[in-house]
Amino acid sequence: MSKTQSLLQPNPKRWKALALLGFANFIVMMDSAVVQVALPSIKDALGYTEANLQWVMNAFLIMFGGLLLLGGKLSDLFGHRRIFMWGISILAVSSLFAGLAWNEMSLNIGRGIQGVGSALIAPSALSIVMILFSANKKELGKALAVWGLSGAAGGALGIVLGGVLTQLFSWRWTLLFYVPISIIVMYLAPKLLQKGTPKTGRIDYAGAIAVTAALVLIVYGIVNVEQNGWQALSTVLPLVMGGILFIIFILIQMFRKDPLVPLSIFKAPNLAAGNISLILLSASWFPLIYFLILYLQQVMKYEPFEAAMGMLPAPILMAIFMIVLAERVMNKLGMKITMMIGFIILGIAGLLFSGNTVNGHYWGDVFTPLLLAALGNALAYLPATTAAVSEAKSEESGLASGLYNTTYQIGSAVGLAVIVSIAAAATASATGAKELILNEGYQQAFFWCGIVAFAGALLALLFVRTPEK
C-alpha cells in the first residue's frame, strides 16, 4: 500500500482511540471539579486560611491556562502522541505528590504541576482527534460531539466523585485516584494512537514563561491585598512585576518571528470582545461555584457527599440549556442580545445568592438561583465562544480555539483571586459566630460575582457586533 493510500484510508482504531482521548479530556476537565468539594477538608487538614485556600484551585488554573498555547505548539512540533504521553506521565507523578502533600506549599506545587500536565494533554489529544477524523466531516462532527460531552461529563461527575471520595475515604483520594487511571491511559496510548510526525519550527518559550509568570505574580499580589493592604510592598511588588512581565510578553509577540500568539489574530471581528467576554464569564461563574460549595459545607453544614449532590444540578442544567435552548435563542435573537441576556440572568443569580443567610434552605436559597445561574451561563457561553472563534481565518482556527480556552482559565484564576480578596476583607471586619462571619464574606463574594456578570452584559452591548448575514 502506498503512503498516499494509507493517508486516505481511515484509521481502523479511530473509535477506540477516540474513547481513550475522550477519557483523557474527561479527567483533565474533572481536575478542577473533583477537588472543589474537598476544599473544607483540605483547609482543616493542612491549615489553609480562608484566603489562601484558593491556591488549591488557582495553582492548577494558572499553569493550565498559562501553558495551553505552548502545549499546542509543542504537540505540533514534537508529535501529538509524544506530548500526550508526557502530559499523562506528568499528571500521574504530580497527582501522587499532591495526594501525599504534607503542607500548603507541597499541595500548591503538586496542583501547579498537575496544571502543566493538563496543558500538554488537552491540545495534543484534540489535535489527534482532528487528524483521526479529518477524512470524513460527518464522523468528525460526531467525534467532536463526543469530545465536548466528555469535557462536560468531567465537570459534572467530578463534583460527585469528589464528594464520594472525600466522604468515604479522604480528600487525598480526590488526587491519588489520578495515579492508577493515568497508568491505564499510558498503557493503552501506544496501542491505540499512532506516532505523530515531528515538524520543524521554533517555540516561543520566552513568551510562555513571561505570560505564566505574569499571571502567578498578579494573582499572588491580589491574594496579598486582604492581609497586607494595597500599599504594602508584598502587594505592590508582585503586581508591578506581573504587569511588567505581561508588557514584555506583548512585546515578544510583536517582534518575534514565530510568536506564541500572533497579535494579528485580534483583527478578526469580535475575537477580542469574545475573549474578554469569556474572561468576565469565567470570573463570575467559577468563583460563584467555588463559594457556593463552601457555603453548603461551612454554613449549611452539609457533608461532602451532600454538598456534591447539591451542586450536581449546575453542570446538568447547564448542559441541558446549552443543547436545548442556547443555540435556538442565538439563532433567533443574535449573538449580542443572547450574550447580554445570559450575563444579566447570571448577574441576577449572583444577587439572589448574596441574600443567603445562615438558616438558608436548599430549594429556595440554592437550587432556584443555581438554576438561573446555569441558564445565564449557557446563554452567555455559546455566543461568547462563537465570537471568540467563528470569524478567525481557517488557518488560525487552532490558535483561536487555544486562545479562548486560555482566556477562560485565566479569567477563572484572576476572578477567583479578586473575589476571594473581597470576601476575606468582609470576613475580617465581621463579628459574631463563625457561620455568621463566613457568611458575611460569602454574601459579598456572590454580590460581586453578579456585578462582574453585569459588566459582561455591558461589554456585549458596547463591543459585540452582530455579523452580517
C-alpha positions as CSV (number, residue, x, y, z in Angstrom):
1,M,0.0,0.0,0.0
2,S,1.3,3.4,-1.0
3,K,1.8,6.2,1.5
4,T,-0.9,8.3,-0.2
5,Q,-3.4,5.4,0.0
6,S,-2.7,4.8,3.7
7,L,-3.3,8.5,4.4
8,L,-6.7,8.4,2.6
9,Q,-7.8,5.2,4.4
10,P,-9.3,5.9,7.8
11,N,-7.6,4.5,10.9
12,P,-9.4,1.3,11.9
13,K,-8.7,2.0,15.6
14,R,-10.0,5.6,15.4
15,W,-13.2,5.0,17.5
16,K,-11.2,3.2,20.2
17,A,-8.7,5.9,20.1
18,L,-11.5,8.5,20.5
19,A,-12.7,6.7,23.6
20,L,-9.3,6.9,25.1
21,L,-8.8,10.5,24.1
22,G,-12.3,11.4,25.3
23,F,-11.5,9.8,28.7
24,A,-8.3,11.8,28.9
25,N,-10.3,15.0,28.3
26,F,-12.7,13.8,30.9
27,I,-10.0,13.5,33.6
28,V,-8.5,16.9,32.7
29,M,-11.8,18.7,32.9
30,M,-12.6,16.8,36.1
31,D,-9.4,18.0,37.8
32,S,-10.8,21.4,38.8
33,A,-14.2,19.9,39.8
34,V,-13.1,16.9,41.8
35,V,-11.1,18.8,44.4
36,Q,-13.8,21.6,45.0
37,V,-16.0,19.6,47.3
38,A,-12.9,18.5,49.3
39,L,-11.8,22.1,49.9
40,P,-13.1,22.4,53.5
41,S,-11.5,19.1,54.4
42,I,-8.2,20.2,52.8
43,K,-8.4,23.5,54.7
44,D,-8.8,21.7,58.1
45,A,-6.1,19.1,57.3
46,L,-3.3,21.4,56.1
47,G,-4.2,24.6,57.9
48,Y,-5.1,26.8,55.0
49,T,-6.6,30.2,55.7
50,E,-9.8,31.2,54.1
51,A,-7.9,33.5,51.7
52,N,-5.1,31.0,50.8
53,L,-7.5,28.1,50.2
54,Q,-8.0,29.4,46.6
55,W,-4.4,28.3,45.7
56,V,-5.6,24.7,45.6
57,M,-7.7,25.8,42.6
58,N,-5.5,28.7,41.2
59,A,-2.2,26.8,41.2
60,F,-3.8,24.4,38.7
61,L,-5.7,27.0,36.7
62,I,-2.8,29.4,36.2
63,M,-0.4,26.7,35.0
64,F,-3.1,25.1,32.8
65,G,-4.3,28.3,31.3
66,G,-0.8,29.9,31.0
67,L,0.7,26.9,29.2
68,L,-2.1,25.7,27.0
69,L,-0.9,27.5,23.9
70,L,2.7,26.3,24.5
71,G,1.3,22.8,24.9
72,G,-0.4,23.0,21.5
73,K,2.8,24.3,19.8
74,L,4.9,21.5,21.4
75,S,2.4,18.9,20.3
76,D,2.6,20.2,16.7
77,L,6.4,20.2,16.6
78,F,7.4,17.1,18.6
79,G,4.4,14.8,17.7
80,H,1.0,14.7,19.3
81,R,1.3,11.3,20.8
82,R,4.6,12.0,22.4
83,I,3.4,15.2,24.1
84,F,0.2,13.5,25.1
85,M,2.2,10.7,26.8
86,W,4.4,13.3,28.5
87,G,1.3,15.1,29.8
88,I,-0.2,11.9,31.2
89,S,3.1,11.0,32.9
90,I,3.4,14.4,34.5
91,L,-0.2,14.2,35.7
92,A,0.4,10.8,37.3
93,V,3.5,11.9,39.2
94,S,2.1,15.3,40.3
95,S,-1.1,13.7,41.5
96,L,0.8,11.3,43.6
97,F,2.9,14.2,45.0
98,A,-0.3,16.3,45.6
99,G,-2.2,13.4,47.2
100,L,0.7,12.9,49.7
101,A,1.1,16.6,50.4
102,W,2.1,17.5,54.0
103,N,1.6,21.3,53.9
104,E,0.1,24.1,51.9
105,M,3.2,24.7,49.7
106,S,3.6,21.0,48.8
107,L,-0.1,20.8,47.7
108,N,0.1,24.0,45.8
109,I,3.2,22.8,43.9
110,G,1.6,19.5,43.2
111,R,-1.5,21.2,41.8
112,G,0.5,23.5,39.7
113,I,2.4,20.6,38.1
114,Q,-1.0,18.9,37.5
115,G,-1.8,22.0,35.5
116,V,1.4,21.6,33.5
117,G,0.4,18.0,32.6
118,S,-3.1,19.0,31.7
119,A,-1.8,21.8,29.4
120,L,0.1,19.2,27.4
121,I,-2.8,16.6,27.4
122,A,-5.7,18.8,26.3
123,P,-4.3,20.4,23.0
124,S,-2.4,17.2,21.9
125,A,-5.5,15.0,22.4
126,L,-7.8,17.3,20.5
127,S,-5.2,17.5,17.7
128,I,-5.2,13.7,17.4
129,V,-9.0,13.6,17.3
130,M,-8.9,16.2,14.4
131,I,-6.4,14.2,12.5
132,L,-8.1,10.8,13.1
133,F,-11.4,12.0,11.7
134,S,-10.3,14.7,9.2
135,A,-11.2,12.5,6.2
136,N,-14.9,12.4,7.0
137,K,-16.8,15.5,8.0
138,K,-19.8,13.6,9.3
139,E,-17.5,11.4,11.5
140,L,-15.6,14.5,12.6
141,G,-18.8,16.1,13.8
142,K,-19.7,13.0,15.9
143,A,-16.1,12.8,17.2
144,L,-16.2,16.5,18.3
145,A,-19.6,16.0,20.0
146,V,-18.1,13.1,22.0
147,W,-15.1,15.3,22.8
148,G,-17.4,18.1,24.1
149,L,-19.6,15.7,26.0
150,S,-16.5,14.1,27.7
151,G,-15.4,17.5,29.0
152,A,-18.9,18.4,30.3
153,A,-19.2,15.0,31.9
154,G,-15.8,15.6,33.6
155,G,-17.2,18.7,35.3
156,A,-20.5,17.1,36.3
157,L,-19.2,13.8,37.6
158,G,-16.1,15.3,39.1
159,I,-18.2,17.1,41.7
160,V,-20.0,13.9,42.6
161,L,-16.8,11.7,42.6
162,G,-15.1,14.3,44.8
163,G,-17.9,14.2,47.3
164,V,-17.9,10.3,47.4
165,L,-14.1,10.0,47.7
166,T,-13.9,12.7,50.4
167,Q,-16.8,11.3,52.4
168,L,-15.8,7.6,52.2
169,F,-12.0,7.8,52.3
170,S,-10.2,11.2,52.5
171,W,-9.7,14.3,50.5
172,R,-6.3,12.8,49.4
173,W,-8.1,10.3,47.2
174,T,-9.5,13.1,45.0
175,L,-5.9,13.5,43.9
176,L,-4.4,10.0,44.4
177,F,-7.1,8.3,42.2
178,Y,-5.5,10.0,39.2
179,V,-2.4,7.8,39.5
180,P,-3.9,4.4,38.5
181,I,-6.1,5.9,35.8
182,S,-3.2,7.8,34.3
183,I,-1.2,4.5,34.3
184,I,-4.0,2.8,32.4
185,V,-4.1,5.6,29.8
186,M,-0.3,5.4,29.4
187,Y,-0.6,1.6,28.8
188,L,-3.3,1.9,26.2
189,A,-2.0,5.0,24.3
190,P,0.8,3.3,22.4
191,K,-1.6,0.5,21.3
192,L,-4.3,2.9,20.0
193,L,-2.6,6.1,19.0
194,Q,-0.2,6.4,16.0
195,K,3.1,8.1,16.3
196,G,3.0,11.7,15.0
197,T,5.4,13.1,12.6
198,P,7.6,15.8,14.2
199,K,7.8,19.1,12.4
200,T,10.4,21.9,12.2
201,G,9.8,25.2,13.8
202,R,10.7,27.5,16.7
203,I,9.0,27.6,20.1
204,D,8.3,30.8,21.9
205,Y,9.5,29.6,25.3
206,A,10.2,33.2,26.4
207,G,6.6,34.3,25.7
208,A,5.1,31.2,27.5
209,I,7.3,31.8,30.6
210,A,6.6,35.6,30.6
211,V,2.8,35.2,30.4
212,T,2.7,32.4,33.0
213,A,5.0,34.2,35.5
214,A,2.9,37.4,35.0
215,L,-0.2,35.5,35.9
216,V,1.3,33.9,39.0
217,L,2.6,37.3,40.2
218,I,-0.6,39.2,39.6
219,V,-2.7,36.6,41.4
220,Y,-0.2,36.5,44.2
221,G,-0.3,40.3,44.6
222,I,-4.2,40.2,44.6
223,V,-4.2,37.5,47.3
224,N,-1.9,39.6,49.5
225,V,-4.2,42.6,49.4
226,E,-6.5,41.3,52.2
227,Q,-3.7,40.5,54.6
228,N,-1.3,43.4,53.9
229,G,-3.3,46.1,52.1
230,W,-2.8,47.8,48.7
231,Q,0.2,49.8,49.8
232,A,2.3,47.0,51.2
233,L,5.5,46.1,49.3
234,S,4.3,42.4,49.3
235,T,1.3,43.5,47.3
236,V,2.7,46.3,45.1
237,L,5.9,44.5,44.0
238,P,4.2,41.3,42.6
239,L,1.6,43.4,40.8
240,V,4.1,45.7,39.3
241,M,6.4,42.8,38.3
242,G,3.4,40.9,36.9
243,G,2.4,43.9,34.8
244,I,5.9,44.4,33.5
245,L,6.2,40.7,32.5
246,F,2.8,41.0,30.7
247,I,4.1,44.0,28.8
248,I,7.3,42.0,27.9
249,F,5.0,39.2,26.7
250,I,3.2,41.6,24.4
251,L,6.5,43.0,23.1
252,I,7.8,39.4,22.4
253,Q,4.6,38.6,20.5
254,M,5.0,41.8,18.4
255,F,8.6,41.3,17.4
256,R,9.2,37.5,17.4
257,K,9.1,35.7,14.1
258,D,7.2,32.7,15.5
259,P,5.2,34.1,18.4
260,L,3.0,32.1,20.8
261,V,0.1,34.4,19.9
262,P,0.4,36.4,16.6
263,L,-1.3,39.6,17.5
264,S,-2.7,39.9,14.0
265,I,-5.4,37.3,15.0
266,F,-7.2,40.1,17.0
267,K,-8.0,41.8,13.7
268,A,-10.8,39.2,13.3
269,P,-14.2,40.8,14.1
270,N,-15.5,40.1,17.6
271,L,-12.5,37.9,18.5
272,A,-11.1,40.3,21.2
273,A,-14.7,41.0,22.5
274,G,-15.4,37.3,22.6
275,N,-12.3,36.5,24.6
276,I,-12.8,39.4,27.1
277,S,-16.4,38.2,27.5
278,L,-15.1,34.7,28.3
279,I,-12.8,36.2,30.9
280,L,-15.7,38.0,32.6
281,L,-17.9,35.0,32.3
282,S,-15.4,32.7,34.0
283,A,-14.5,35.4,36.5
284,S,-18.2,35.4,37.6
285,W,-19.2,31.7,37.2
286,F,-16.1,30.0,38.7
287,P,-15.9,32.0,42.0
288,L,-19.7,31.6,42.3
289,I,-19.4,27.8,42.2
290,Y,-16.4,27.9,44.5
291,F,-18.2,29.9,47.2
292,L,-21.4,28.0,46.8
293,I,-19.6,24.8,47.7
294,L,-18.1,26.5,50.7
295,Y,-21.5,27.9,51.7
296,L,-23.1,24.5,51.6
297,Q,-20.4,22.9,53.8
298,Q,-19.2,25.7,56.1
299,V,-22.5,27.5,56.7
300,M,-25.3,25.0,55.9
301,K,-23.2,22.2,57.4
302,Y,-23.6,19.7,54.5
303,E,-21.4,16.6,54.4
304,P,-19.1,16.4,51.4
305,F,-21.4,14.0,49.5
306,E,-24.5,16.0,50.3
307,A,-22.7,19.1,49.0
308,A,-21.7,17.3,45.9
309,M,-25.3,16.2,45.2
310,G,-26.5,19.7,46.0
311,M,-24.1,21.1,43.3
312,L,-24.9,18.4,40.7
313,P,-27.8,20.3,39.1
314,A,-25.4,23.0,38.0
315,P,-23.5,21.1,35.2
316,I,-26.5,19.0,34.3
317,L,-28.8,22.1,33.9
318,M,-26.1,23.9,32.0
319,A,-25.6,21.1,29.6
320,I,-29.4,20.8,29.0
321,F,-29.7,24.6,28.5
322,M,-26.7,24.6,26.1
323,I,-28.1,21.7,24.0
324,V,-31.8,22.5,24.0
325,L,-32.0,26.3,24.3
326,A,-28.9,28.4,23.7
327,E,-28.4,27.7,20.0
328,R,-32.1,28.4,19.3
329,V,-32.1,31.6,21.2
330,M,-28.9,32.8,19.5
331,N,-30.3,31.9,16.0
332,K,-33.4,33.9,16.8
333,L,-32.0,36.9,18.7
334,G,-28.4,37.1,17.5
335,M,-25.1,36.8,19.3
336,K,-25.1,40.2,21.0
337,I,-28.6,40.0,22.5
338,T,-28.3,36.4,23.6
339,M,-25.0,37.1,25.3
340,M,-26.5,40.2,27.1
341,I,-29.5,38.2,28.3
342,G,-27.2,35.4,29.6
343,F,-24.9,37.8,31.5
344,I,-27.9,39.6,33.0
345,I,-29.5,36.3,34.2
346,L,-26.2,35.2,35.7
347,G,-25.9,38.6,37.4
348,I,-29.4,38.3,38.9
349,A,-28.4,34.8,40.2
350,G,-25.4,36.3,41.9
351,L,-27.5,38.9,43.6
352,L,-30.0,36.3,44.8
353,F,-27.2,34.2,46.3
354,S,-25.9,37.3,48.1
355,G,-29.1,37.3,50.2
356,N,-28.4,33.9,51.6
357,T,-28.4,33.5,55.4
358,V,-27.0,31.0,57.9
359,N,-30.5,29.5,58.1
360,G,-30.8,29.0,54.3
361,H,-33.0,26.3,52.7
362,Y,-31.7,24.4,49.7
363,W,-34.6,24.7,47.3
364,G,-35.2,28.4,47.8
365,D,-31.7,29.7,48.6
366,V,-29.6,27.4,46.5
367,F,-31.5,25.5,43.8
368,T,-33.5,28.4,42.4
369,P,-30.6,30.8,41.9
370,L,-28.4,27.9,40.8
371,L,-31.0,27.1,38.0
372,L,-30.8,30.8,36.9
373,A,-27.0,30.8,37.1
374,A,-26.8,27.7,34.9
375,L,-29.3,29.2,32.4
376,G,-27.4,32.5,32.3
377,N,-24.0,30.8,31.9
378,A,-25.3,28.6,29.0
379,L,-26.8,31.6,27.2
380,A,-23.7,33.7,27.6
381,Y,-21.1,31.0,27.0
382,L,-22.3,29.9,23.5
383,P,-22.3,33.4,21.9
384,A,-19.0,34.3,23.7
385,T,-17.2,31.2,22.3
386,T,-18.8,31.8,18.9
387,A,-17.5,35.4,18.9
388,A,-14.0,34.2,20.0
389,V,-13.5,31.6,17.2
390,S,-16.1,31.9,14.4
391,E,-14.5,34.8,12.4
392,A,-10.9,33.7,12.7
393,K,-9.2,32.7,9.4
394,S,-9.3,28.9,8.8
395,E,-5.5,28.6,9.2
396,E,-5.8,30.3,12.6
397,S,-8.7,28.2,13.9
398,G,-6.5,26.1,16.1
399,L,-4.9,29.2,17.6
400,A,-8.3,30.9,18.2
401,S,-9.5,27.7,19.9
402,G,-6.4,27.5,22.1
403,L,-6.7,31.3,22.9
404,Y,-10.3,31.1,24.1
405,N,-9.5,28.1,26.3
406,T,-6.6,30.0,27.7
407,T,-8.6,33.2,28.4
408,Y,-11.3,31.1,30.1
409,Q,-8.8,29.6,32.6
410,I,-7.1,32.9,33.2
411,G,-10.4,34.6,33.9
412,S,-11.2,31.8,36.4
413,A,-7.9,32.3,38.2
414,V,-7.8,36.1,38.3
415,G,-11.6,36.3,39.0
416,L,-11.3,33.9,41.9
417,A,-8.3,35.8,43.4
418,V,-10.2,39.1,43.3
419,I,-13.4,37.7,44.7
420,V,-11.7,35.8,47.4
421,S,-9.8,39.0,48.5
422,I,-13.2,40.9,48.7
423,A,-14.7,38.0,50.7
424,A,-11.7,37.8,53.0
425,A,-11.9,41.6,53.7
426,A,-15.6,41.3,54.6
427,T,-14.9,38.3,56.8
428,A,-12.1,40.2,58.6
429,S,-14.4,43.0,59.6
430,A,-17.4,40.9,60.6
431,T,-18.2,39.8,64.2
432,G,-20.3,37.0,65.7
433,A,-20.5,33.3,65.4
434,K,-18.2,31.5,62.9
435,E,-21.0,30.8,60.5
436,L,-22.2,34.4,60.5
437,I,-18.6,35.7,59.9
438,L,-18.1,33.3,57.0
439,N,-21.5,34.0,55.5
440,E,-20.7,37.7,55.5
441,G,-17.8,37.1,53.2
442,Y,-19.7,34.7,51.0
443,Q,-22.5,37.2,50.6
444,Q,-20.0,39.8,49.4
445,A,-18.5,37.2,47.0
446,F,-21.8,36.3,45.5
447,F,-22.7,40.0,45.1
448,W,-19.5,40.8,43.2
449,C,-19.9,37.7,41.0
450,G,-23.2,39.3,40.0
451,I,-21.6,42.7,39.3
452,V,-18.9,41.0,37.1
453,A,-21.7,39.3,35.1
454,F,-23.4,42.7,34.6
455,A,-20.1,44.1,33.4
456,G,-20.2,41.3,30.8
457,A,-23.6,42.4,29.7
458,L,-22.4,46.0,29.2
459,L,-19.3,44.7,27.3
460,A,-21.6,42.8,24.9
461,L,-23.8,45.8,24.4
462,L,-20.9,48.1,23.6
463,F,-18.4,45.9,21.7
464,V,-20.0,42.8,20.2
465,R,-21.0,43.3,16.6
466,T,-23.7,41.2,15.0
467,P,-22.2,39.5,11.9
468,E,-23.8,40.4,8.6
469,K,-25.8,37.6,7.1
